[in-house]
Amino acid sequence: MSDQNALDRLAACAGIEPDYYDVWGIRHALSGETKRAFLNAMGLPAETEEQITHSLASLDTRAWRRALEPVVVLPVEGGDPVVSVLFAADAPDAALAWRVTAENGTQYKGSKRPRDLQLVEAK
């Protein structure tokens, strides 16, 4: 894969659009320099082919390195809310305590063991 194709792929995976339209409706393509600046600001180095490869691998596994999303918006109505939690396959089966604070200050808490949760996806 060429350096430019890899950079374009990394930018797309990071959610960076390849172009934008100005106030007059004229399309402008992002330069490689701009993509690299955005990626660097996102913590994804992209100066060399090696950095791009590493950053792509990092993006591919990022979701599996965080137990919870930093913010989860849940519906107020419509049944019990569902929150995805990630565990390593060999994680201890100790009970995990949880607490959720609603916008109005109401707190909900409980605990669960990983083995009691529904498996949604494995990688």
DSSP file with accessible surface (Angstrom, degrees, kcal/mol):
  #  RESIDUE AA STRUCTURE BP1 BP2  ACC     N-H-->O    O-->H-N    N-H-->O    O-->H-N    TCO  KAPPA ALPHA  PHI   PSI    X-CA   Y-CA   Z-CA
    1    1 A M              0   0  137      0, 0.0     0, 0.0     0, 0.0     0, 0.0   0.000 360.0 360.0 360.0 135.1    0.0    0.0    0.0
    2    2 A S     >  -     0   0   60      1,-0.1     4,-2.6     4,-0.0     5,-0.2  -0.289 360.0-111.3 -71.4 158.5    1.4    3.4   -0.9
    3    3 A D  H  > S+     0   0   64      1,-0.2     4,-2.4     2,-0.2     5,-0.2   0.903 118.9  49.0 -55.1 -42.7    2.1    6.0    1.8
    4    4 A Q  H  > S+     0   0   86      2,-0.2     4,-2.8     1,-0.2    -1,-0.2   0.912 110.8  49.2 -67.8 -41.9   -0.7    8.2    0.6
    5    5 A N  H  > S+     0   0   94      2,-0.2     4,-2.4     1,-0.2    -1,-0.2   0.905 112.4  48.5 -63.4 -40.8   -3.2    5.3    0.5
    6    6 A A  H  X S+     0   0    7     -4,-2.6     4,-2.7     2,-0.2    -2,-0.2   0.914 112.1  48.9 -65.2 -41.9   -2.3    4.3    4.0
    7    7 A L  H  X S+     0   0    0     -4,-2.4     4,-2.8    -5,-0.2    -2,-0.2   0.935 111.7  49.1 -62.8 -43.6   -2.6    7.9    5.2
    8    8 A D  H  X S+     0   0   54     -4,-2.8     4,-2.4     1,-0.2    -2,-0.2   0.906 112.0  49.0 -61.6 -41.7   -6.0    8.2    3.5
    9    9 A R  H  X S+     0   0  130     -4,-2.4     4,-2.7     2,-0.2    -2,-0.2   0.924 112.0  48.1 -64.7 -45.3   -7.1    4.9    5.1
   10   10 A L  H  X S+     0   0    0     -4,-2.7     4,-1.9     2,-0.2    -2,-0.2   0.936 111.8  49.6 -61.0 -46.3   -5.9    6.0    8.6
   11   11 A A  H  <>S+     0   0    2     -4,-2.8     5,-2.9     1,-0.2     4,-0.3   0.927 112.2  48.0 -59.3 -44.6   -7.7    9.3    8.2
   12   12 A A  H ><5S+     0   0   69     -4,-2.4     3,-1.5     1,-0.2    -1,-0.2   0.925 110.8  50.7 -62.7 -44.0  -10.9    7.6    7.2
   13   13 A C  H 3<5S+     0   0   74     -4,-2.7    -1,-0.2     1,-0.3    -2,-0.2   0.818 108.6  52.9 -63.6 -29.5  -10.7    5.2   10.1
   14   14 A A  T 3<5S-     0   0   18     -4,-1.9    -1,-0.3    -5,-0.2    -2,-0.2   0.472 122.9-106.7 -84.4  -3.0  -10.2    8.1   12.5
   15   15 A G  T < 5 +     0   0   58     -3,-1.5     2,-0.6    -4,-0.3    -3,-0.2   0.661  69.3 146.7  88.6  17.1  -13.3    9.8   11.1
   16   16 A I      < -     0   0   20     -5,-2.9    -1,-0.3    -6,-0.2    -2,-0.1  -0.775  45.8-131.7 -90.1 123.0  -11.6   12.5    9.2
   17   17 A E        -     0   0  134     -2,-0.6    13,-0.1     1,-0.1    -5,-0.0  -0.440   9.9-132.2 -70.5 146.1  -13.5   13.5    6.0
   18   18 A P  S    S+     0   0   67      0, 0.0    12,-2.8     0, 0.0     2,-0.3   0.673  82.7   5.1 -75.7 -14.2  -11.3   13.7    2.9
   19   19 A D  E     -A   29   0A  38     10,-0.3     2,-0.3     2,-0.0    10,-0.2  -0.931  61.3-152.8-155.8 174.9  -12.7   17.0    1.9
   20   20 A Y  E     -A   28   0A 126      8,-2.2     8,-3.1    -2,-0.3     2,-0.5  -0.961  18.4-122.7-150.6 163.5  -15.0   19.9    2.9
   21   21 A Y  E     -A   27   0A 147     -2,-0.3     6,-0.2     6,-0.2    -2,-0.0  -0.945  25.3-139.9-112.3 132.9  -17.1   22.6    1.3
   22   22 A D    >   -     0   0   38      4,-2.4     3,-2.3    -2,-0.5    -1,-0.0  -0.169  40.1 -83.9 -81.1-177.3  -16.5   26.2    2.1
   23   23 A V  T 3  S+     0   0  125      1,-0.3    -1,-0.1     2,-0.1    -2,-0.0   0.738 130.0  53.8 -61.9 -22.3  -19.2   28.8    2.7
   24   24 A W  T 3  S-     0   0  205      2,-0.1    -1,-0.3     0, 0.0     3,-0.1   0.355 120.2-106.7 -94.5   6.0  -19.5   29.4   -1.1
   25   25 A G  S <  S+     0   0   53     -3,-2.3     2,-0.5     1,-0.3    -2,-0.1   0.628  71.1 145.1  82.1  12.5  -20.1   25.7   -1.8
   26   26 A I        -     0   0   96      1,-0.0    -4,-2.4     2,-0.0    -1,-0.3  -0.745  47.0-128.8 -89.4 130.0  -16.6   25.0   -3.2
   27   27 A R  E     -A   21   0A 126     -2,-0.5     2,-0.4    -6,-0.2    -6,-0.2  -0.560  23.3-170.3 -79.2 136.9  -15.1   21.6   -2.4
   28   28 A H  E     -A   20   0A  63     -8,-3.1    -8,-2.2    -2,-0.3     2,-0.3  -0.995  14.7-140.3-129.0 126.1  -11.6   21.5   -1.0
   29   29 A A  E     -A   19   0A  64     -2,-0.4     2,-0.3   -10,-0.2   -10,-0.3  -0.620  26.9-114.3 -81.0 140.8   -9.7   18.3   -0.6
   30   30 A L        -     0   0   24    -12,-2.8     2,-0.1    -2,-0.3    -1,-0.1  -0.582  30.6-127.8 -73.0 137.6   -7.6   17.9    2.6
   31   31 A S     >  -     0   0   57     -2,-0.3     4,-2.5     1,-0.1     5,-0.2  -0.391  20.6-111.6 -78.5 162.0   -3.9   17.8    2.1
   32   32 A G  H  > S+     0   0   15      1,-0.2     4,-2.7     2,-0.2     5,-0.2   0.886 120.0  56.2 -59.2 -37.6   -1.7   15.1    3.5
   33   33 A E  H  > S+     0   0  161      2,-0.2     4,-2.1     1,-0.2    -1,-0.2   0.911 108.0  46.8 -62.2 -42.6   -0.2   17.7    5.8
   34   34 A T  H  > S+     0   0   52      2,-0.2     4,-2.6     1,-0.2     5,-0.2   0.922 111.6  50.6 -66.9 -43.0   -3.6   18.6    7.2
   35   35 A K  H  X S+     0   0   15     -4,-2.5     4,-2.9     1,-0.2     5,-0.2   0.928 110.6  49.9 -60.0 -43.6   -4.6   15.0    7.7
   36   36 A R  H  X S+     0   0   44     -4,-2.7     4,-2.8     1,-0.2    -1,-0.2   0.905 110.1  50.5 -62.2 -40.1   -1.3   14.4    9.5
   37   37 A A  H  X S+     0   0   58     -4,-2.1     4,-2.2     2,-0.2    -2,-0.2   0.934 112.8  45.7 -63.9 -45.3   -1.9   17.4   11.7
   38   38 A F  H  X S+     0   0  103     -4,-2.6     4,-1.3     2,-0.2    -2,-0.2   0.935 114.3  48.4 -62.3 -46.3   -5.4   16.2   12.6
   39   39 A L  H  <>S+     0   0    0     -4,-2.9     5,-2.9     1,-0.2     3,-0.4   0.919 110.5  50.9 -61.7 -43.4   -4.2   12.7   13.2
   40   40 A N  H ><5S+     0   0  101     -4,-2.8     3,-1.8     1,-0.2    -1,-0.2   0.912 107.7  53.0 -61.3 -41.5   -1.4   13.9   15.4
   41   41 A A  H 3<5S+     0   0   90     -4,-2.2    -1,-0.2     1,-0.3    -2,-0.2   0.789 107.4  53.3 -64.0 -25.1   -3.9   16.0   17.5
   42   42 A M  T 3<5S-     0   0   83     -4,-1.3    -1,-0.3    -3,-0.4    -2,-0.2   0.356 125.0-103.9 -89.6   3.7   -5.9   12.8   17.9
   43   43 A G  T < 5S+     0   0   56     -3,-1.8    -3,-0.2     1,-0.1    -2,-0.1   0.751  87.1 121.2  80.8  23.5   -2.9   10.9   19.3
   44   44 A L      < -     0   0    1     -5,-2.9    -2,-0.1    -6,-0.2    -1,-0.1  -0.793  54.3-148.9-121.6  86.2   -2.3    9.0   16.0
   45   45 A P        +     0   0   45      0, 0.0    10,-0.3     0, 0.0    -8,-0.1  -0.247  24.4 167.9 -56.4 140.7    1.2    9.7   14.7
   46   46 A A        +     0   0    1    -10,-0.2   -10,-0.1     9,-0.1    -9,-0.1   0.018  37.3 110.9-147.2  30.7    1.3    9.6   10.9
   47   47 A E  S    S+     0   0  117    -11,-0.1     2,-0.3    -7,-0.0   -11,-0.0   0.837  82.8  30.7 -77.9 -33.6    4.6   11.1    9.8
   48   48 A T  S  > S-     0   0   68      1,-0.1     4,-2.5   -45,-0.0     5,-0.2  -0.813  84.0-111.2-122.6 164.8    6.2    7.8    8.6
   49   49 A E  H  > S+     0   0  108     -2,-0.3     4,-2.6     1,-0.2     5,-0.2   0.898 120.2  53.5 -60.6 -38.1    4.8    4.6    7.0
   50   50 A E  H  > S+     0   0  160      1,-0.2     4,-2.5     2,-0.2    -1,-0.2   0.919 109.0  47.8 -63.5 -42.7    5.7    2.8   10.3
   51   51 A Q  H  > S+     0   0   69      2,-0.2     4,-2.9     1,-0.2    -1,-0.2   0.901 111.0  51.2 -64.9 -40.3    3.8    5.3   12.4
   52   52 A I  H  X S+     0   0    0     -4,-2.5     4,-2.6     2,-0.2    -2,-0.2   0.938 110.5  48.7 -62.7 -45.0    0.8    5.0   10.1
   53   53 A T  H  X S+     0   0   84     -4,-2.6     4,-2.2     1,-0.2    -2,-0.2   0.929 113.8  46.6 -60.1 -44.8    0.9    1.2   10.3
   54   54 A H  H  X S+     0   0  131     -4,-2.5     4,-2.5     1,-0.2    -2,-0.2   0.915 112.2  50.0 -64.9 -42.3    1.1    1.4   14.1
   55   55 A S  H  X S+     0   0    2     -4,-2.9     4,-2.5   -10,-0.3    -2,-0.2   0.892 109.3  51.5 -66.1 -37.7   -1.7    4.0   14.3
   56   56 A L  H  X S+     0   0   22     -4,-2.6     4,-2.2     2,-0.2    -1,-0.2   0.929 111.3  47.6 -62.4 -44.4   -4.0    1.8   12.2
   57   57 A A  H  X S+     0   0   54     -4,-2.2     4,-1.6     1,-0.2    -2,-0.2   0.904 110.5  53.0 -63.2 -38.8   -3.3   -1.2   14.4
   58   58 A S  H  X S+     0   0   26     -4,-2.5     4,-1.1     1,-0.2    -2,-0.2   0.920 109.9  47.1 -63.2 -43.2   -4.0    1.0   17.5
   59   59 A L  H  X S+     0   0   35     -4,-2.5     4,-0.5     1,-0.2     3,-0.3   0.893 108.4  56.5 -63.6 -39.2   -7.3    2.2   16.0
   60   60 A D  H  < S+     0   0  104     -4,-2.2    -1,-0.2     1,-0.2    -2,-0.2   0.831 118.8  31.2 -63.2 -31.9   -8.3   -1.4   15.2
   61   61 A T  H >< S+     0   0   59     -4,-1.6     3,-1.0    -3,-0.2     4,-0.5   0.472  90.9  98.8-106.2  -2.4   -7.8   -2.5   18.8
   62   62 A R  H >< S+     0   0   89     -4,-1.1     3,-1.6    -3,-0.3     4,-0.3   0.888  81.0  53.5 -54.6 -45.9   -8.8    0.7   20.6
   63   63 A A  G >< S+     0   0   55     -4,-0.5     3,-0.6     1,-0.3    -1,-0.3   0.798 106.4  54.3 -62.6 -25.8  -12.3   -0.5   21.4
   64   64 A W  G <  S+     0   0   85     -3,-1.0    -1,-0.3     1,-0.2    -2,-0.2   0.509 101.0  60.0 -87.6  -3.4  -10.9   -3.7   23.0
   65   65 A R  G <  S+     0   0  149     -3,-1.6     2,-0.5    -4,-0.5    -1,-0.2   0.415  95.2  68.6-102.6   1.5   -8.6   -1.8   25.4
   66   66 A R    <   -     0   0  104     -3,-0.6    20,-0.2    -4,-0.3    -1,-0.1  -0.981  63.7-155.6-126.4 125.7  -11.4    0.2   27.2
   67   67 A A  S    S+     0   0   56     -2,-0.5    19,-2.0     1,-0.2     2,-0.3   0.896  81.5  11.8 -65.9 -40.2  -13.9   -1.5   29.5
   68   68 A L  S    S-     0   0   87     17,-0.2    -1,-0.2    15,-0.0    17,-0.1  -0.966  82.3-104.2-136.3 152.8  -16.5    1.3   29.0
   69   69 A E        -     0   0  112     15,-0.4     3,-0.1    -2,-0.3    -2,-0.0  -0.455  37.5-118.7 -67.7 148.9  -17.0    4.3   26.8
   70   70 A P  S    S+     0   0  102      0, 0.0     2,-0.4     0, 0.0    -1,-0.1   0.846  98.6  21.2 -63.6 -30.0  -16.2    7.5   28.6
   71   71 A V        -     0   0  117      2,-0.0     2,-0.4     0, 0.0    -2,-0.0  -0.999  66.7-173.4-139.2 134.1  -19.8    8.7   28.1
   72   72 A V        -     0   0   68     -2,-0.4     2,-0.6    -3,-0.1    11,-0.0  -0.995  11.7-153.4-128.5 124.7  -22.9    6.7   27.4
   73   73 A V        -     0   0  135     -2,-0.4    -2,-0.0     0, 0.0     0, 0.0  -0.878  17.7-168.7 -98.2 124.2  -26.2    8.4   26.7
   74   74 A L        -     0   0   56     -2,-0.6     2,-0.0     7,-0.1     9,-0.0  -0.888  24.4-108.5-115.5 145.4  -29.2    6.2   27.7
   75   75 A P        -     0   0   90      0, 0.0     3,-0.0     0, 0.0    -1,-0.0  -0.368  16.3-142.3 -69.8 148.1  -32.8    6.6   26.8
   76   76 A V  S    S+     0   0  145     -2,-0.0     2,-0.3     2,-0.0     3,-0.1   0.846  84.1  31.7 -77.3 -35.4  -35.1    7.7   29.7
   77   77 A E  S    S+     0   0  164      1,-0.1     0, 0.0     3,-0.0     0, 0.0  -0.741  83.0  71.7-118.6 165.5  -38.0    5.5   28.4
   78   78 A G  S    S-     0   0   84     -2,-0.3    -1,-0.1     3,-0.0     2,-0.1   0.749  97.7 -65.5 106.0  26.1  -38.3    2.2   26.6
   79   79 A G  S    S-     0   0   62     -3,-0.1     0, 0.0     2,-0.0     0, 0.0  -0.410  91.2 -12.6  97.4-172.5  -37.3   -0.5   29.1
   80   80 A D  S    S-     0   0  155     -2,-0.1    -3,-0.0     1,-0.1     2,-0.0  -0.451  71.5-120.9 -69.2 132.6  -34.0   -1.4   30.8
   81   81 A P        -     0   0   75      0, 0.0     2,-0.4     0, 0.0    -1,-0.1  -0.350  21.0-139.9 -70.7 154.6  -31.0    0.4   29.3
   82   82 A V        -     0   0  121     -2,-0.0     2,-0.4     2,-0.0     0, 0.0  -0.973  17.0-174.9-120.0 129.9  -28.1   -1.6   27.9
   83   83 A V        -     0   0   64     -2,-0.4     2,-0.4    -9,-0.0   -11,-0.0  -0.994  20.9-133.8-124.6 128.5  -24.5   -0.7   28.4
   84   84 A S        -     0   0   91     -2,-0.4     2,-0.4    36,-0.0   -15,-0.4  -0.669  22.3-173.2 -83.2 135.0  -21.7   -2.7   26.8
   85   85 A V        -     0   0   61     -2,-0.4     2,-0.4   -17,-0.1   -17,-0.2  -0.992  13.4-142.1-127.9 134.9  -18.7   -3.6   29.0
   86   86 A L        +     0   0   56    -19,-2.0     2,-0.3    -2,-0.4   -22,-0.0  -0.825  21.1 175.4-103.3 136.4  -15.6   -5.2   27.7
   87   87 A F        -     0   0   77     -2,-0.4     2,-0.1    27,-0.0   -21,-0.0  -0.980  34.2-111.5-133.0 149.5  -13.6   -8.0   29.5
   88   88 A A    >   -     0   0   62     -2,-0.3     3,-2.1     1,-0.1   -24,-0.0  -0.498  34.7-117.2 -71.8 147.7  -10.6  -10.1   28.6
   89   89 A A  T 3  S+     0   0  116      1,-0.3    -1,-0.1    -2,-0.1    33,-0.0   0.832 116.3  45.4 -58.1 -31.3  -11.5  -13.7   28.1
   90   90 A D  T 3  S+     0   0  142      2,-0.0    -1,-0.3     3,-0.0     3,-0.1   0.169  83.3 137.4-100.4  21.6   -9.3  -14.7   31.1
   91   91 A A    <   -     0   0   37     -3,-2.1    -4,-0.0     1,-0.1     0, 0.0  -0.317  64.8 -97.7 -65.5 145.2  -10.6  -11.9   33.4
   92   92 A P        -     0   0  110      0, 0.0    -1,-0.1     0, 0.0    -4,-0.1  -0.292  26.8-129.3 -59.8 151.3  -11.2  -12.9   37.0
   93   93 A D        +     0   0   45     20,-0.1    22,-0.1    21,-0.1     3,-0.1   0.021  58.0 139.8 -95.4  28.6  -14.9  -13.7   37.7
   94   94 A A        -     0   0   58      1,-0.1    18,-0.1    19,-0.1     2,-0.1  -0.393  64.8 -92.1 -68.7 150.2  -15.0  -11.4   40.8
   95   95 A A        -     0   0   53     18,-0.2     2,-0.5    16,-0.1    18,-0.2  -0.381  39.4-146.6 -63.9 137.4  -18.2   -9.4   41.2
   96   96 A L  E     -B  112   0B  77     16,-3.1    16,-1.8    -3,-0.1     2,-0.2  -0.939   7.1-141.7-110.7 125.7  -17.9   -5.9   39.7
   97   97 A A  E     -B  111   0B  95     -2,-0.5     2,-0.3    14,-0.2    14,-0.2  -0.598  20.3-172.6 -85.4 145.6  -19.7   -3.0   41.3
   98   98 A W  E     -B  110   0B 116     12,-2.7    12,-1.9    -2,-0.2     2,-0.3  -0.963  10.5-173.9-136.7 154.4  -21.3   -0.4   39.2
   99   99 A R  E     -B  109   0B 168     -2,-0.3     2,-0.4    10,-0.2    10,-0.2  -0.971   3.8-167.1-148.5 133.3  -23.0    3.0   39.8
  100  100 A V  E     -B  108   0B  63      8,-2.9     8,-2.7    -2,-0.3     2,-0.6  -0.984   6.8-157.1-122.7 132.8  -24.8    5.3   37.4
  101  101 A T  E     -B  107   0B  80     -2,-0.4     6,-0.2     6,-0.2     5,-0.1  -0.953  14.4-144.8-111.6 119.4  -25.7    8.9   38.2
  102  102 A A    >   -     0   0   32      4,-3.1     3,-2.3    -2,-0.6    -2,-0.0  -0.319  30.7-102.1 -75.2 163.6  -28.6   10.3   36.2
  103  103 A E  T 3  S+     0   0  208      1,-0.3    -1,-0.1     2,-0.1    -2,-0.0   0.823 123.7  55.7 -56.2 -31.2  -28.6   14.0   35.2
  104  104 A N  T 3  S-     0   0  125      2,-0.1    -1,-0.3     1,-0.1     3,-0.1   0.414 123.3-104.4 -84.4   3.1  -31.1   14.7   38.0
  105  105 A G  S <  S+     0   0   46     -3,-2.3    -2,-0.1     1,-0.3     2,-0.1   0.284  72.8 143.2  95.5 -11.8  -28.7   13.2   40.6
  106  106 A T        -     0   0   59     -5,-0.1    -4,-3.1     1,-0.0     2,-0.4  -0.425  38.8-147.6 -63.0 134.7  -30.5    9.9   41.1
  107  107 A Q  E     -B  101   0B 105     -6,-0.2     2,-0.4    -2,-0.1    -6,-0.2  -0.885  14.7-170.7-111.4 140.7  -28.0    7.1   41.6
  108  108 A Y  E     +B  100   0B 128     -8,-2.7    -8,-2.9    -2,-0.4     2,-0.3  -0.966  15.9 169.9-122.6 138.7  -28.5    3.5   40.6
  109  109 A K  E     +B   99   0B 163     -2,-0.4     2,-0.3   -10,-0.2   -10,-0.2  -0.974  10.0 130.3-149.0 162.3  -26.0    0.8   41.7
  110  110 A G  E     -B   98   0B  32    -12,-1.9   -12,-2.7    -2,-0.3     2,-0.3  -0.955  37.9-110.2-179.8-165.8  -25.5   -2.9   41.7
  111  111 A S  E     -B   97   0B  75     -2,-0.3     2,-0.3   -14,-0.2   -14,-0.2  -0.990  21.6-177.0-151.1 155.2  -23.0   -5.6   40.9
  112  112 A K  E     -B   96   0B 108    -16,-1.8   -16,-3.1    -2,-0.3    -2,-0.0  -0.989  24.0-127.5-147.9 152.6  -22.5   -8.4   38.4
  113  113 A R    >   -     0   0   92     -2,-0.3     3,-1.9   -18,-0.2     4,-0.4  -0.819  28.5-122.2 -97.5 142.3  -20.1  -11.2   37.7
  114  114 A P  G >  S+     0   0   25      0, 0.0     3,-1.7     0, 0.0    -1,-0.1   0.880 111.7  59.7 -51.7 -37.9  -18.7  -11.3   34.1
  115  115 A R  G 3  S+     0   0  168      1,-0.3     4,-0.1   -22,-0.1   -22,-0.0   0.734 100.4  56.9 -66.6 -18.4  -20.0  -14.9   33.7
  116  116 A D  G <  S+     0   0   96     -3,-1.9    -1,-0.3     2,-0.1     2,-0.2   0.499  91.2  91.3 -89.5  -3.2  -23.6  -13.7   34.4
  117  117 A L  S <  S-     0   0   72     -3,-1.7     2,-0.3    -4,-0.4    -5,-0.0  -0.608  85.9-103.5 -92.7 153.8  -23.5  -11.1   31.5
  118  118 A Q        -     0   0  174     -2,-0.2     2,-0.5     1,-0.1    -2,-0.1  -0.588  31.2-128.5 -75.2 128.9  -24.7  -11.8   28.0
  119  119 A L        +     0   0  139     -2,-0.3     3,-0.1     1,-0.2    -1,-0.1  -0.670  33.9 169.6 -78.3 123.1  -21.8  -12.4   25.5
  120  120 A V        -     0   0  115     -2,-0.5     2,-0.3     1,-0.4    -1,-0.2   0.798  62.3  -1.3-102.8 -38.2  -22.4  -10.1   22.6
  121  121 A E        -     0   0  128      2,-0.0    -1,-0.4     0, 0.0     2,-0.4  -0.996  55.3-161.3-155.6 146.8  -19.1  -10.3   20.7
  122  122 A A              0   0   81     -2,-0.3    -3,-0.0    -3,-0.1     0, 0.0  -0.989 360.0 360.0-132.2 143.1  -15.7  -12.0   21.0
  123  123 A K              0   0  153     -2,-0.4    -2,-0.0   -59,-0.0     0, 0.0  -0.995 360.0 360.0-137.2 360.0  -12.5  -11.2   19.3
